[in-house]
């Protein structure tokens, strides 16, 4: 998760669509989603792990996978990506 957040912090504002779709960023998102899937659902910070990948999945036009992330942790407004 942290590598994805670090990439977003340093590149998101000036990143092109091609940057978001690079194999490196795709692998960062896939790893973050896999880590979240392996975590317990009721962890207090699970929403913070689900929302950033959803944003990047949408930027990658992976529209089927993107909405499933926040739906898993419904009711999590106020987590990291919402208060950033």
HELIX and SHEET records of a PDB file:
HELIX    1   1 UNK A    2  UNK A   11  1                                  10    
HELIX    2   2 UNK A   12  UNK A   14  5                                   3    
HELIX    3   3 UNK A   17  UNK A   20  1                                   4    
HELIX    4   4 UNK A   23  UNK A   38  1                                  16    
HELIX    5   5 UNK A   46  UNK A   59  1                                  14    
HELIX    6   6 UNK A   63  UNK A   72  1                                  10    
HELIX    7   7 UNK A   80  UNK A   83  1                                   4    
END                                                                             
